[in-house]
Amino acid sequence: MKKFEDTYRHKGLRKKLVDALRTKGITDERALEAINNIPRHFFLDSAFDEIAYEDRAFPISEGQTISQPYTVAYQTQLLQVKPFDKILEIGTGSIYQSSVLAEMGATVYTIERQKKLFDQSKNFIFKARYPSIKFFFGDGFEGLPTFAPFDKVIITAAAPLIPPKLVEQLKTGGAMVIPVDEGEHQRMLRLTKNADGSCSEEAFENFSFVPMLSGKNG
């Protein structure tokens, strides 16, 4: 069983990571503070303990990854998270991104399509720190209409298109951050929902994500 210890060394490595994210252009101090407060090594296999605070993605089970800290910080910054925001997250994965949002005071409704990952998240001890994260096993393209509308939506996988049902579940004036395009790289988009149901679109840097798939697995 994994031992959960957050040592002075881990804290020092986190501070270095946050300093590195600042130099890469992350300016959202609340996002940086959340990353500084969360022991990323808890979300990884103990084999990665020595390198957990390097700014890169690592594999988790079911062919998925825990995103690079820069990517987490970048998407979080674009989302402009406010305390008490109601956020829909597509792709729970390791729960790291969900935890960053919850640490910033948001209520997070997160969907995972991989049953094994969903079951792991249920048994993850650290999640008790964030009762504001609600876990769902389901198809991300369908969203959670029962709990809509949402202030914000974040997609943590490469979407082949902007899922129309997720746009429907977004509040007027709400924002969606989504990496779009098939292939090796995706454009990071921020959509803002207009009163007529259409979206204004802003394009940012290119990133590389695992693909967003429909349906449930397991």
URJOKA-V957713 format. One record per residue. N is the residue number from 1. OMEGA is omega in radians with two decimals (NA if undefined). NEAR is the number of other C-alpha atoms within 10 Angstrom. Layout:
n-><N | N>
omega-><OMEGA | OMEGA>
near-><NEAR | NEAR>
//
This chain:
n-><1 | 2 | 3 | 4 | 5 | 6 | 7 | 8 | 9 | 10 | 11 | 12 | 13 | 14 | 15 | 16 | 17 | 18 | 19 | 20 | 21 | 22 | 23 | 24 | 25 | 26 | 27 | 28 | 29 | 30 | 31 | 32 | 33 | 34 | 35 | 36 | 37 | 38 | 39 | 40 | 41 | 42 | 43 | 44 | 45 | 46 | 47 | 48 | 49 | 50 | 51 | 52 | 53 | 54 | 55 | 56 | 57 | 58 | 59 | 60 | 61 | 62 | 63 | 64 | 65 | 66 | 67 | 68 | 69 | 70 | 71 | 72 | 73 | 74 | 75 | 76 | 77 | 78 | 79 | 80 | 81 | 82 | 83 | 84 | 85 | 86 | 87 | 88 | 89 | 90 | 91 | 92 | 93 | 94 | 95 | 96 | 97 | 98 | 99 | 100 | 101 | 102 | 103 | 104 | 105 | 106 | 107 | 108 | 109 | 110 | 111 | 112 | 113 | 114 | 115 | 116 | 117 | 118 | 119 | 120 | 121 | 122 | 123 | 124 | 125 | 126 | 127 | 128 | 129 | 130 | 131 | 132 | 133 | 134 | 135 | 136 | 137 | 138 | 139 | 140 | 141 | 142 | 143 | 144 | 145 | 146 | 147 | 148 | 149 | 150 | 151 | 152 | 153 | 154 | 155 | 156 | 157 | 158 | 159 | 160 | 161 | 162 | 163 | 164 | 165 | 166 | 167 | 168 | 169 | 170 | 171 | 172 | 173 | 174 | 175 | 176 | 177 | 178 | 179 | 180 | 181 | 182 | 183 | 184 | 185 | 186 | 187 | 188 | 189 | 190 | 191 | 192 | 193 | 194 | 195 | 196 | 197 | 198 | 199 | 200 | 201 | 202 | 203 | 204 | 205 | 206 | 207 | 208 | 209 | 210 | 211 | 212 | 213 | 214 | 215 | 216 | 217 | 218>
omega-><-3.10 | 3.11 | -3.11 | 3.09 | 3.09 | -3.01 | 3.06 | 3.13 | 3.10 | -3.12 | 3.10 | 3.11 | 3.10 | 3.14 | 3.10 | 3.12 | 3.14 | 3.09 | 3.12 | 3.12 | 3.08 | -3.11 | 3.10 | 3.03 | 3.09 | -3.05 | -3.13 | -3.05 | 3.12 | 3.08 | 3.13 | 3.12 | 3.11 | 3.13 | 3.12 | -3.08 | -3.00 | 3.13 | -3.08 | -3.11 | 3.08 | -3.02 | -3.08 | 3.02 | -3.09 | 3.09 | -3.11 | -3.03 | -3.08 | -3.03 | -3.04 | -3.08 | 2.93 | -3.07 | 3.09 | 3.11 | 3.06 | 3.12 | 2.91 | -3.05 | 3.08 | 3.08 | -3.13 | 3.13 | 2.85 | -3.00 | 3.01 | 3.14 | 3.11 | 3.14 | 3.10 | -3.13 | -3.10 | 3.13 | -3.13 | 3.12 | 3.13 | -3.09 | 3.13 | -3.04 | 3.06 | 3.06 | 3.12 | 3.00 | 3.05 | -2.98 | 3.00 | 3.10 | 3.08 | -3.13 | -3.11 | 3.14 | -3.07 | -3.04 | -3.09 | 3.14 | 3.11 | -3.09 | 3.09 | 3.14 | 3.14 | 3.10 | 3.12 | 3.03 | -3.14 | 2.91 | -3.00 | 3.02 | -2.99 | -3.08 | 3.04 | -3.13 | -3.14 | -3.06 | -3.13 | 3.12 | 3.11 | 3.13 | 3.10 | -3.11 | 3.13 | -3.06 | -3.07 | -3.00 | -3.02 | -3.08 | 3.10 | 3.10 | -3.04 | 3.10 | -3.14 | 3.03 | 3.11 | -3.02 | 3.13 | 3.02 | -3.08 | -3.10 | -3.10 | -3.13 | -3.14 | -3.09 | -3.14 | -3.05 | -3.13 | -3.05 | -3.13 | 0.07 | 3.13 | 3.06 | -3.06 | 3.01 | 3.07 | 3.11 | -3.06 | 3.05 | -3.08 | -3.12 | 3.11 | 3.13 | 3.09 | -3.06 | -3.06 | -3.12 | 3.11 | 3.06 | 3.12 | -3.05 | 3.13 | 3.09 | 2.97 | -3.07 | 3.14 | -3.07 | 3.02 | 3.05 | -2.97 | 3.00 | -3.03 | 3.03 | 3.02 | -3.10 | -2.99 | -3.06 | 3.12 | 3.04 | 3.06 | -3.13 | 2.92 | 3.12 | 3.03 | -3.05 | 3.14 | -3.09 | -3.12 | 3.11 | 3.08 | -3.13 | 2.93 | -3.00 | 3.00 | 3.14 | -3.10 | -3.05 | 3.04 | 3.11 | 3.09 | -3.10 | 2.95 | -3.05 | 3.03 | -3.08 | 3.12 | 3.13 | 3.12 | -3.14 | 3.11 | NA>
near-><4 | 8 | 7 | 13 | 10 | 13 | 10 | 9 | 9 | 18 | 16 | 13 | 18 | 22 | 18 | 15 | 20 | 25 | 14 | 15 | 20 | 16 | 10 | 11 | 11 | 18 | 14 | 16 | 12 | 19 | 24 | 23 | 15 | 19 | 26 | 20 | 14 | 18 | 21 | 20 | 20 | 21 | 20 | 20 | 14 | 15 | 9 | 14 | 14 | 11 | 13 | 23 | 22 | 15 | 16 | 13 | 16 | 16 | 14 | 16 | 15 | 12 | 8 | 19 | 17 | 22 | 24 | 15 | 23 | 20 | 19 | 19 | 26 | 22 | 23 | 22 | 18 | 18 | 22 | 13 | 22 | 14 | 12 | 14 | 18 | 22 | 28 | 29 | 24 | 27 | 27 | 27 | 27 | 25 | 22 | 22 | 26 | 30 | 24 | 24 | 29 | 23 | 21 | 21 | 18 | 23 | 21 | 26 | 22 | 28 | 25 | 25 | 23 | 22 | 16 | 14 | 21 | 23 | 13 | 14 | 18 | 12 | 10 | 13 | 11 | 15 | 16 | 11 | 11 | 18 | 10 | 20 | 20 | 13 | 19 | 19 | 20 | 22 | 20 | 27 | 19 | 16 | 25 | 20 | 13 | 7 | 11 | 16 | 20 | 24 | 22 | 26 | 28 | 24 | 24 | 23 | 24 | 24 | 22 | 15 | 12 | 17 | 14 | 11 | 14 | 23 | 23 | 17 | 22 | 23 | 19 | 19 | 15 | 20 | 27 | 27 | 25 | 27 | 30 | 25 | 18 | 17 | 12 | 12 | 16 | 22 | 19 | 22 | 20 | 22 | 23 | 22 | 20 | 14 | 10 | 7 | 13 | 13 | 18 | 11 | 13 | 12 | 14 | 13 | 11 | 14 | 14 | 19 | 23 | 17 | 19 | 22 | 16 | 13 | 13 | 13 | 14 | 10>
//
